[in-house]
Amino acid sequence: MPETTNKTGQEFEQVLDQSATDVASFEHTKRSNLEHVQHMLHSNPAAVPLVVLVLSLVIFGAIIGTKFFSPFALTLILQQVAVVGFVGAAQTLVILTAGIDLSVGAIMVLSSVVMGQFTFRYGFPVEIAILCGFLVGGACGFINGALIALVRLPPFIVTLGMWQIVLASNFLYSANETIRSQDISKAAPLLQLFGEKIKIGGAVLTLGVVTMVLLVLVLHYILNHTSWGRHVYAVGDDPEAAQLAGVRVKRTLISVYVCAGLICALAGWVLIGRIGSVSPTAGQFANIESITAVVIGGISLFGGRGSILGMMFGALIVGVFSLGLRMIGTDPQWTYFLIGVLIISAVAIDQWIRKISV
């Protein structure tokens, strides 16, 4: 009797082992090619915008010809998206924490106005005026972060209110006065630093473009290879789990909004170099353009997933469409139409990827 029982038990264990092997092999072969693509996109969120960017270049190159691929045309795209790239970098940090910042464009313009007014109205040394512009940008970011992290107000509401406050402050403080390019180049050329051109053969870059690329690369390294970067992703993915894991969620949120404000101030300095003057009406759509670049760049609006490189690809896609359609001679409204299609498609793809990865 014991031998029979022992034999039966061994047979039962063999059946269980075989069943486990069958289940494992079934799960291994269950994933389809489409699911492989979905998981690959989840692991590499910048892949989709990169593919779209390359396809856009190929299509417009085929329609327009070699003129589109000239060094001047390609570097002109970079010049056009330089300011958006800076503001998009600030927006990326915020959206990675599952927030949104509608005030980035207004902070950028106010910082540039402060730099100009402190130089020409109050006679401050231009270096001090630029520092004051950065202080204003950082202070605006700190207020946003404190209200969101400490008072627990929704990011959308806080930054919407800050946008209105900063926008009104901008016009009231500047008295809607534009400081002309000629005056700046004579008295404070440092304000136009990022507009300096760098010519390499037929390519024409600006110092602003070079700085934008460097900033994106530095932020990419920080987000992927530092504890602060990992904390940013963790807060955006699940703030409660991040808190339990020892992440200081409130401090991280405040630091993100302060960094965003400082980057916006840098964007304001770049904006002066880009347009040559200090104008309170410049960059009015920068907040929308930054969100557009982020969304098309494959960064999830739900936070915790995305790459800042994708944001840069998204900004370049908009630049390629704008220049390509202009060179073809089509109505400019088609640019907005196609960009709208890309935005909706990007959000739909993000939802699709998130669903399959759960």
VENPESUL-V803026 format. One record per pair of residues at least 12 apart in sequence whose C-alpha atoms are under 8 Angstrom apart, sorted by the first residue. I is the first residue (numbers start at 1). J is the second residue. Records with the same first field share a line. If there is no record, write none. Layout:
# VENPESUL-V803026
I: J ; J
This chain:
# VENPESUL-V803026
35: 356
38: 352 ; 353 ; 356 ; 357
39: 353 ; 356 ; 357
41: 353
42: 353 ; 354 ; 357
45: 298 ; 299 ; 305 ; 306 ; 307 ; 310
46: 297 ; 298 ; 306 ; 307 ; 309 ; 310 ; 313
47: 310
48: 297 ; 298
49: 296 ; 297 ; 298 ; 310 ; 313 ; 314 ; 317
50: 310 ; 313
52: 317
53: 313 ; 314 ; 316 ; 317 ; 320
56: 317 ; 320 ; 321
57: 320
60: 324
64: 324 ; 327 ; 328
68: 324
70: 202
71: 202 ; 203 ; 204
72: 202 ; 203 ; 204
74: 203
75: 203 ; 204 ; 205
76: 204 ; 205
77: 316 ; 319 ; 320 ; 323
78: 205 ; 209 ; 316 ; 319
79: 205 ; 206 ; 208 ; 209
80: 319
81: 315 ; 316 ; 319
82: 208 ; 209 ; 212
83: 208 ; 267 ; 270 ; 271 ; 274
84: 286 ; 289 ; 290 ; 293 ; 315
85: 212 ; 290 ; 311 ; 312 ; 315
86: 212 ; 215 ; 263 ; 264 ; 266 ; 267
87: 104 ; 105 ; 108 ; 263 ; 264 ; 267 ; 286 ; 287 ; 290
88: 289 ; 290 ; 291 ; 293 ; 294 ; 311 ; 312 ; 315
89: 216 ; 260 ; 263 ; 308 ; 311
90: 104 ; 259 ; 260 ; 261 ; 263 ; 264
91: 104 ; 260 ; 290 ; 291 ; 294
92: 294 ; 299 ; 308 ; 311
93: 232 ; 256 ; 257 ; 260
94: 256 ; 257 ; 260
95: 236 ; 299 ; 300 ; 301 ; 302 ; 303
96: 232 ; 233 ; 236 ; 299 ; 300 ; 301 ; 302 ; 303 ; 304 ; 305 ; 306
97: 232 ; 233 ; 234 ; 235 ; 236 ; 237 ; 253 ; 303 ; 304
98: 235 ; 236 ; 237 ; 301 ; 302 ; 303 ; 304
99: 155 ; 156 ; 236 ; 301 ; 302 ; 303
100: 155 ; 156 ; 159
101: 155 ; 156 ; 159 ; 160 ; 287
102: 156 ; 159 ; 160 ; 163 ; 287 ; 288
103: 159 ; 160 ; 162 ; 163 ; 164 ; 166 ; 287
104: 163 ; 260 ; 261 ; 264 ; 286 ; 287
105: 264 ; 283 ; 284 ; 285 ; 286 ; 287
106: 163 ; 166 ; 167 ; 170 ; 283 ; 284 ; 287
107: 137 ; 140 ; 163 ; 166 ; 261 ; 264 ; 265
108: 137 ; 264 ; 265 ; 266 ; 267 ; 268 ; 283
109: 170 ; 268 ; 279 ; 280 ; 281 ; 282 ; 283
110: 133 ; 136 ; 137 ; 166 ; 167 ; 169 ; 170 ; 268 ; 280
111: 133 ; 134 ; 136 ; 137 ; 264 ; 265 ; 268 ; 269
112: 133 ; 265 ; 268 ; 269 ; 271 ; 272 ; 278
113: 133 ; 170 ; 174 ; 278 ; 279 ; 280
114: 129 ; 130 ; 132 ; 133 ; 136
115: 129 ; 130 ; 131 ; 132 ; 133 ; 191 ; 269
116: 129 ; 179 ; 191 ; 278
117: 174
119: 188
126: 188 ; 190 ; 191
130: 191 ; 269
133: 265
134: 262 ; 265 ; 266
135: 262
136: 265
137: 258 ; 261 ; 262 ; 263 ; 264 ; 265
138: 258 ; 259 ; 260 ; 261 ; 262 ; 265
139: 258 ; 261
140: 162 ; 258 ; 261
141: 254 ; 257 ; 258 ; 259 ; 260 ; 261 ; 262
142: 254 ; 255 ; 257 ; 258 ; 261
144: 158 ; 159 ; 162 ; 254 ; 257
145: 253 ; 254 ; 255 ; 256 ; 257 ; 258
146: 254
148: 253
149: 249 ; 250 ; 251 ; 253 ; 254
150: 250
170: 280
171: 280
174: 280
176: 279 ; 280 ; 281
177: 279 ; 280
178: 277 ; 278 ; 279 ; 280
179: 277 ; 278 ; 279
180: 276 ; 277 ; 278
181: 276 ; 277 ; 278
184: 276 ; 277
191: 269 ; 272 ; 273
192: 269 ; 270 ; 272 ; 273 ; 274 ; 276
193: 207 ; 270 ; 273
194: 206 ; 207 ; 208 ; 269 ; 270 ; 272 ; 273 ; 274
195: 207 ; 208 ; 270 ; 272 ; 273 ; 274 ; 276
196: 208 ; 273
208: 270 ; 273 ; 274
216: 308 ; 309 ; 312
217: 309
219: 308
220: 307 ; 308 ; 309
228: 252
231: 247 ; 249 ; 252
232: 252 ; 253 ; 256 ; 304
233: 303 ; 304 ; 305
234: 304
235: 249 ; 252 ; 304
236: 302 ; 303 ; 304 ; 305
237: 302 ; 303 ; 304 ; 305
238: 304
290: 315
292: 314 ; 315 ; 343
293: 311 ; 312 ; 313 ; 314 ; 315 ; 318
294: 310 ; 311 ; 314 ; 315
295: 311 ; 314 ; 343 ; 346 ; 347
296: 310 ; 311 ; 314 ; 315 ; 342 ; 343 ; 346
297: 309 ; 310 ; 311 ; 312 ; 313 ; 314 ; 315 ; 346
298: 310 ; 311 ; 314 ; 346 ; 347 ; 350
299: 311
300: 347 ; 350
318: 339
321: 335
322: 335
